[in-house]
Amino acid sequence: MNDTVSVTYNGWSNRETWLASLWLNNNQTSYLVLLEALERNESGFKKADWLKSQLEDLMNDLSLEASLWSDLLSTALARVNWLEVIENN
């Protein structure tokens, strides 16, 4: 029996990655950040790291105090497969 469970969401590695891509492609501010990441003259991994960093900075600008909501948001962002987002745009 295979103990490895492969869960996907709408063709993406998980729901968090699908949501990140959905919002990045459907919100003007986020889309501009995505375009900037895609235009960088770097490897996919570096583009993904740069995109993740930019979005984490935007999240930190929200000045969220330590709370259930900030912890949930941080956890969801940590589950996003940023390389998958880069490779599928």
C-alpha positions in Angstrom: 0.0 0.0 0.0 1.3 3.5 -0.9 1.4 5.8 2.1 2.1 8.9 -0.1 -1.1 10.8 -0.7 -1.2 13.1 -3.7 -3.8 15.8 -3.3 -4.3 18.4 -6.0 -6.7 21.2 -6.5 -8.0 22.2 -9.9 -4.8 20.9 -11.5 -2.5 22.7 -9.1 -0.4 21.1 -6.3 -2.8 22.4 -3.6 -5.5 25.0 -3.0 -3.2 27.6 -1.7 -1.1 27.6 -4.9 -4.3 27.7 -7.0 -5.6 30.7 -5.0 -2.3 32.5 -5.3 -2.2 32.1 -9.1 -5.9 33.0 -9.4 -5.4 36.3 -7.5 -2.1 37.1 -9.1 -3.8 36.9 -12.5 -7.0 38.7 -11.6 -5.9 41.6 -9.4 -4.1 44.5 -11.1 -1.7 45.2 -8.3 -0.8 41.6 -7.8 -0.6 41.0 -11.6 2.0 43.7 -11.9 4.1 42.0 -9.2 3.8 38.7 -11.1 4.8 40.3 -14.4 7.8 41.8 -12.8 8.8 38.4 -11.4 8.3 36.8 -14.8 10.4 39.4 -16.6 13.4 39.0 -14.3 16.5 37.5 -16.0 16.9 34.7 -13.5 16.1 31.0 -13.1 12.6 29.9 -12.2 13.6 29.2 -8.7 15.0 32.8 -8.2 11.9 34.3 -9.8 9.7 32.2 -7.4 11.8 33.3 -4.4 11.6 36.9 -5.5 7.8 36.7 -6.0 7.3 35.1 -2.6 9.5 37.8 -0.9 7.6 40.6 -2.6 4.2 39.2 -1.5 5.5 38.6 2.1 6.6 42.2 2.2 3.1 43.3 1.0 1.6 41.2 3.8 3.9 42.7 6.4 2.8 46.1 5.2 -0.7 45.2 6.4 0.7 45.6 10.0 -1.1 42.5 11.2 -0.7 42.0 14.9 0.0 38.5 16.1 -3.4 36.7 15.9 -5.2 33.7 14.6 -5.6 35.5 11.3 -2.0 36.5 10.8 -0.9 32.9 11.7 -3.4 31.4 9.3 -2.3 33.8 6.5 1.3 33.0 7.1 0.6 29.3 7.1 -1.3 29.5 3.8 1.4 31.5 2.1 4.0 29.0 3.2 2.1 26.3 1.5 2.1 28.0 -1.9 4.3 26.4 -4.5 5.7 29.6 -5.9 7.8 27.8 -8.6 4.6 26.2 -9.9 3.0 29.7 -10.1 6.0 31.0 -12.1 6.1 28.0 -14.4 2.4 28.2 -15.2 2.3 31.9 -16.2 
